[in-house]
Amino acid sequence: MIIIHDKNKYLKYYLQSIFFLGELRLNAIKTMAQHKGQGDEYIQCSFDATDEDYKEGYVTLYFWKPAVGDSYDA
């Protein structure tokens, strides 16, 4: 796992993933509330206390290739 310090860049990238054609995908928000996380194939978030990366008061964002490349702004 890589911890990214450019939080705004990746938070914006995640938020763009839950919009489609300029509209917020309400099913993404419903899934997030029901399952303490949400995600698609390469981009996910979690705030579930049973996840190994859980930290109280934080949301973990997960990005896999090809959503992000080899270089990170860590």
Secondary structure, DSSP 8 states (H G I E B T S, - for coil): ----S-HHHHHHHHHHHTEETTEE-HHHHHHHHHHTEEE-SSEEEE--TTSTT--TT--EEEE-TTTS-S----
